[in-house]
Amino acid sequence: MKQPALLICSLLFMQGIYAQENIGEQDSIAHSIGLKEVKVLASYSDRKIDEPVVLSTFSANDISTKLSNQEFPEVLKSAPSIYATKQGGGFGDARITLRGFGSENIGILINGIPVNGMENGSVYWSNWAGLAQVTNSIQVQRGVGLSKLGVSSVGGTINIITQSVDAERGGSVHYGLGNDGYQDVGLTLSTGLTEKGWAVTISGGRTWGDGYVNGTNFEAWNYFANISKRINKDHLLSLTAFGAPQWHNRRSNKQSVEDYENHRDGIRMNTCYGIINGEIVSTYSGYNEYHKPQISLNHFLDHQRKIEPVNLRIRFHRQRRRT
């Protein structure tokens, strides 16, 4: 009786060792798979996903053909789950929602750097006027599934990538004309990537007009400069500076539909301004002047064993509001 029992125990013991060896091999395989190269660049995904609702990417060509004289975020309206509109009718007062969430719950990034306000997470698109001329791509990631950053991206992430060493050599001049005195002029020049690994891109422009809503005249300037150096195949340094000083009058009071229908100006009615000596003077909170330049230095290390994008950001801002 002892021999059969001893034989059974030996077989069970050997089976346990074999199972442990299999589990160890599976864990080893899992760990080796987990250590495969993963590219993380400014919360920008290059994965090909079967579900197009999750991810939308807009190229520079898409932006130039769809934007026209609209405000910058309005180019995203063609993507699923995005709603963008002009709020209050003033220049740069656009509002955008993603999956029903406002900008307070959307991560807005420029070259991987969050630009949401520190106090409440709001984004004022008038601060980034002119970016359309130098944007290489915009990627919209709906939800938190693809987000790699700890920002308030419950609704999703919108990442704007500006031109760097990928800019083609050449330049462009543009002039736009629209209703209500709208005019837009700009210049962009780029050296492209030189033989010594340098690339320089500069851009500037001016936008002004009277605004569709009465008393919402505006003037905005924008500038952009990027100097990049491809040190070798693994290292890239990119220094970017941009800003958009602007002032604009706006309509901040809310009125009922009946007020608009009974007023002689209709939907162009604006109770936030008056005229003194023939000049438009805003009242209450109908005036905004802002300049928030941003300087960032990016170091991209691309190696088979290590990928470490490092961002250094310097931000200054000057604000004046009249109420």
C-alpha positions as CSV (number, residue, x, y, z in Angstrom):
1,M,0.0,0.0,0.0
2,K,2.9,2.3,0.7
3,Q,4.4,2.0,-2.8
4,P,1.3,3.0,-4.8
5,A,0.7,5.9,-2.4
6,L,4.3,7.0,-2.8
7,L,4.1,6.7,-6.6
8,I,0.9,8.8,-6.7
9,C,2.5,11.5,-4.5
10,S,5.6,11.6,-6.7
11,L,3.5,12.0,-9.8
12,L,1.5,14.9,-8.2
13,F,4.7,16.6,-7.1
14,M,6.2,16.3,-10.6
15,Q,3.0,17.7,-12.1
16,G,3.1,20.7,-9.7
17,I,6.7,21.4,-10.7
18,Y,5.8,21.2,-14.4
19,A,2.9,23.6,-13.8
20,Q,5.1,26.0,-12.0
21,E,7.6,25.9,-14.8
22,N,4.9,26.6,-17.4
23,I,3.6,29.5,-15.3
24,G,7.1,30.8,-15.0
25,E,7.6,30.6,-18.7
26,Q,4.3,32.4,-19.4
27,D,5.3,35.1,-16.9
28,S,8.7,35.5,-18.6
29,I,7.0,35.8,-22.0
30,A,4.5,38.3,-20.6
31,H,7.3,40.4,-19.1
32,S,9.3,40.2,-22.4
33,I,6.2,41.4,-24.3
34,G,5.7,44.2,-21.8
35,L,9.2,45.5,-22.4
36,K,8.7,45.9,-26.1
37,E,9.4,49.4,-27.5
38,V,6.5,51.8,-26.9
39,K,6.6,55.3,-28.5
40,V,5.2,58.1,-26.4
41,L,5.4,61.5,-28.0
42,A,3.4,64.4,-26.7
43,S,0.3,62.3,-26.1
44,Y,0.2,61.6,-29.8
45,S,-0.9,58.2,-31.0
46,D,0.2,56.6,-34.2
47,R,-1.8,53.4,-33.5
48,K,-4.2,52.2,-36.2
49,I,-7.4,51.6,-34.4
50,D,-10.3,49.8,-35.8
51,E,-12.8,52.1,-34.1
52,P,-12.6,55.5,-35.8
53,V,-14.8,57.1,-33.2
54,V,-11.9,57.0,-30.7
55,L,-9.4,58.9,-32.7
56,S,-9.4,61.7,-35.3
57,T,-6.3,63.3,-36.9
58,F,-6.3,66.5,-39.0
59,S,-3.4,67.1,-41.3
60,A,-2.0,70.5,-42.3
61,N,-3.9,70.1,-45.6
62,D,-7.2,69.5,-43.8
63,I,-6.7,72.6,-41.8
64,S,-5.9,74.9,-44.8
65,T,-8.8,73.6,-46.8
66,K,-11.5,73.6,-44.1
67,L,-10.6,76.5,-41.8
68,S,-11.0,79.5,-44.1
69,N,-11.9,82.5,-41.9
70,Q,-13.3,80.5,-39.1
71,E,-11.8,80.4,-35.7
72,F,-9.1,77.8,-35.0
73,P,-11.2,75.2,-33.0
74,E,-14.0,75.3,-35.6
75,V,-12.0,73.1,-38.0
76,L,-12.7,70.2,-35.6
77,K,-16.4,70.3,-36.1
78,S,-16.3,67.6,-38.7
79,A,-15.0,65.1,-36.2
80,P,-17.5,62.9,-34.3
81,S,-18.6,64.0,-30.7
82,I,-17.2,67.5,-31.2
83,Y,-19.3,70.7,-31.0
84,A,-17.7,74.1,-31.7
85,T,-19.3,77.5,-32.0
86,K,-18.6,81.2,-31.5
87,Q,-19.6,82.2,-28.0
88,G,-20.9,85.7,-27.6
89,G,-19.9,86.6,-31.1
90,G,-16.5,88.2,-30.2
91,F,-13.2,87.4,-31.8
92,G,-11.5,84.4,-30.2
93,D,-14.5,83.6,-27.9
94,A,-15.1,80.2,-29.5
95,R,-16.4,77.4,-27.3
96,I,-15.7,73.7,-27.9
97,T,-17.2,70.6,-26.3
98,L,-16.0,67.0,-26.6
99,R,-18.3,64.2,-25.8
100,G,-20.5,66.7,-23.9
101,F,-17.6,68.0,-21.8
102,G,-16.4,71.6,-21.9
103,S,-12.8,72.7,-22.0
104,E,-12.5,72.3,-18.2
105,N,-12.6,68.6,-18.7
106,I,-10.7,68.4,-22.0
107,G,-6.9,68.3,-22.2
108,I,-5.8,71.0,-24.7
109,L,-2.1,70.6,-25.6
110,I,0.3,72.4,-27.9
111,N,3.3,70.2,-28.7
112,G,2.4,68.1,-25.7
113,I,2.3,70.9,-23.2
114,P,-1.1,71.6,-21.5
115,V,-2.5,75.1,-22.1
116,N,-5.6,74.9,-19.9
117,G,-6.0,77.7,-17.5
118,M,-4.6,77.1,-14.0
119,E,-7.7,78.4,-12.2
120,N,-10.6,76.7,-13.9
121,G,-9.2,74.8,-16.8
122,S,-10.7,77.1,-19.4
123,V,-9.0,77.8,-22.8
124,Y,-9.2,81.1,-24.5
125,W,-8.7,80.5,-28.2
126,S,-7.9,84.2,-28.9
127,N,-4.5,83.5,-27.2
128,W,-3.6,81.0,-29.9
129,A,-4.7,82.9,-33.1
130,G,-2.4,82.2,-36.0
131,L,-1.5,78.7,-35.0
132,A,-3.4,77.4,-38.1
133,Q,-0.6,78.7,-40.3
134,V,2.1,76.6,-38.6
135,T,0.2,73.6,-37.4
136,N,1.5,70.3,-38.7
137,S,-1.4,68.2,-37.4
138,I,-4.2,68.1,-34.8
139,Q,-5.2,64.9,-33.1
140,V,-8.4,64.4,-31.1
141,Q,-8.5,61.5,-28.7
142,R,-12.0,60.9,-27.3
143,G,-12.1,59.7,-23.7
144,V,-9.3,58.8,-21.4
145,G,-8.4,55.5,-23.0
146,L,-5.6,56.8,-25.2
147,S,-4.5,59.7,-23.0
148,K,-1.0,59.3,-21.6
149,L,-1.1,62.5,-19.4
150,G,-2.5,63.2,-16.0
151,V,-4.5,66.2,-17.2
152,S,-8.2,66.8,-16.9
153,S,-9.0,64.8,-20.0
154,V,-12.2,63.1,-19.0
155,G,-13.8,64.3,-22.2
156,G,-10.7,63.6,-24.2
157,T,-7.5,65.2,-25.4
158,I,-6.8,67.7,-28.3
159,N,-3.1,67.8,-29.2
160,I,-1.8,70.5,-31.6
161,I,1.6,69.7,-33.2
162,T,3.4,72.6,-34.8
163,Q,5.9,72.4,-37.6
164,S,9.5,71.5,-36.8
165,V,12.1,69.6,-38.9
166,D,9.3,68.1,-40.9
167,A,8.5,71.5,-42.5
168,E,9.2,71.7,-46.2
169,R,11.5,74.4,-47.6
170,G,9.7,77.4,-48.9
171,G,7.1,79.9,-47.9
172,S,3.6,81.2,-48.3
173,V,1.7,84.5,-48.2
174,H,-2.0,84.6,-47.6
175,Y,-4.7,87.3,-47.5
176,G,-8.3,86.7,-46.5
177,L,-11.3,88.9,-46.9
178,G,-14.7,88.5,-45.3
179,N,-17.9,90.2,-44.4
180,D,-18.1,93.0,-41.8
181,G,-14.6,94.3,-42.5
182,Y,-12.9,91.0,-41.8
183,Q,-9.3,90.9,-43.1
184,D,-6.4,88.5,-42.5
185,V,-2.9,88.7,-43.8
186,G,0.1,86.5,-43.0
187,L,3.6,85.3,-44.0
188,T,5.3,81.9,-43.3
189,L,8.9,81.0,-44.3
190,S,10.8,77.8,-43.6
191,T,14.3,76.6,-44.5
192,G,13.3,72.9,-44.3
193,L,15.9,70.5,-42.8
194,T,19.4,71.5,-44.0
195,E,22.3,69.2,-44.6
196,K,23.8,70.2,-41.3
197,G,20.6,69.2,-39.5
198,W,19.1,72.6,-38.8
199,A,15.6,73.8,-39.5
200,V,14.1,77.2,-39.0
201,T,10.4,78.2,-39.4
202,I,9.0,81.7,-38.8
203,S,5.5,83.0,-39.3
204,G,3.5,86.2,-38.5
205,G,0.2,87.7,-39.3
206,R,-2.5,90.3,-38.5
207,T,-6.3,89.9,-38.3
208,W,-8.8,92.7,-37.9
209,G,-12.4,93.5,-38.5
210,D,-15.7,94.9,-37.2
211,G,-17.3,91.7,-36.2
212,Y,-20.7,90.3,-37.2
213,V,-22.3,91.4,-33.9
214,N,-22.5,95.2,-33.4
215,G,-19.7,96.6,-31.3
216,T,-17.4,93.6,-31.5
217,N,-14.5,95.1,-33.5
218,F,-11.1,93.5,-32.9
219,E,-7.4,93.4,-33.8
220,A,-5.0,90.6,-33.4
221,W,-1.4,89.9,-34.2
222,N,0.4,86.6,-34.1
223,Y,4.0,85.4,-34.4
224,F,5.7,82.0,-34.4
225,A,9.3,80.9,-34.5
226,N,10.9,77.4,-34.3
227,I,14.5,76.5,-34.4
228,S,15.3,72.7,-34.5
229,K,18.5,70.8,-34.6
230,R,18.8,67.2,-35.6
231,I,21.9,66.2,-33.6
232,N,21.9,62.6,-34.8
233,K,19.3,59.9,-35.6
234,D,18.5,59.6,-31.9
235,H,18.5,63.2,-30.7
236,L,16.4,66.2,-31.7
237,L,16.3,69.6,-30.0
238,S,13.4,71.9,-30.8
239,L,13.0,75.5,-29.5
240,T,9.6,77.1,-30.2
241,A,8.2,80.5,-29.3
242,F,4.8,81.9,-30.3
243,G,2.1,84.3,-29.1
244,A,-0.9,86.3,-30.2
245,P,-1.3,89.8,-28.7
246,Q,-4.9,90.9,-29.3
247,W,-7.8,93.0,-28.1
248,H,-11.5,92.6,-28.9
249,N,-14.9,93.9,-27.9
250,R,-17.4,91.3,-27.2
251,R,-21.0,90.6,-26.3
252,S,-21.2,89.2,-22.8
253,N,-24.7,90.0,-21.7
254,K,-27.4,87.3,-22.1
255,Q,-30.7,88.3,-23.6
256,S,-34.0,86.5,-24.2
257,V,-35.1,85.5,-27.6
258,E,-37.9,88.0,-27.4
259,D,-35.4,90.8,-26.8
260,Y,-33.6,89.9,-30.0
261,E,-36.8,89.6,-32.0
262,N,-38.1,93.0,-30.9
263,H,-34.8,94.9,-31.2
264,R,-34.0,96.8,-34.4
265,D,-30.6,95.1,-34.7
266,G,-32.0,91.6,-34.4
267,I,-29.5,89.0,-33.6
268,R,-26.7,91.5,-33.9
269,M,-27.9,93.3,-30.8
270,N,-25.2,94.1,-28.3
271,T,-25.8,95.9,-25.0
272,C,-22.1,95.9,-24.0
273,Y,-21.0,98.9,-25.9
274,G,-21.7,102.6,-26.6
275,I,-20.4,105.3,-28.9
276,I,-18.5,108.3,-27.6
277,N,-17.1,110.9,-30.0
278,G,-17.7,108.5,-32.9
279,E,-15.7,105.7,-31.3
280,I,-16.9,102.4,-30.0
281,V,-16.5,102.1,-26.2
282,S,-17.2,98.9,-24.5
283,T,-19.1,98.7,-21.2
284,Y,-19.4,96.1,-18.4
285,S,-17.2,93.1,-19.3
286,G,-17.3,93.7,-23.0
287,Y,-13.6,94.3,-23.5
288,N,-10.7,91.9,-23.5
289,E,-7.0,92.4,-24.1
290,Y,-4.5,89.6,-23.7
291,H,-1.1,88.4,-24.6
292,K,0.3,85.1,-23.4
293,P,3.5,84.1,-25.2
294,Q,4.9,80.7,-24.7
295,I,8.4,79.4,-25.1
296,S,9.2,75.7,-25.0
297,L,12.3,73.6,-25.4
298,N,11.8,70.0,-26.4
299,H,14.5,67.3,-26.4
300,F,13.4,64.1,-28.1
301,L,15.5,61.0,-27.5
302,D,14.5,58.1,-29.8
303,H,16.4,54.9,-29.0
304,Q,15.6,51.2,-29.2
305,R,16.0,50.8,-25.5
306,K,15.0,54.3,-24.3
307,I,12.5,56.9,-25.4
308,E,12.5,60.0,-23.3
309,P,10.8,63.2,-24.6
310,V,11.7,66.0,-22.2
311,N,9.8,69.3,-22.2
312,L,10.8,72.6,-20.7
313,R,8.2,75.3,-20.8
314,I,8.5,79.1,-20.1
315,R,5.3,81.1,-20.1
316,F,4.7,84.8,-19.7
317,H,1.4,86.7,-19.9
318,R,0.1,90.2,-19.8
319,Q,-3.6,90.8,-19.3
320,R,-5.8,93.9,-19.1
321,R,-9.5,93.8,-18.8
322,R,-11.8,96.7,-18.6
323,T,-15.2,96.4,-17.1
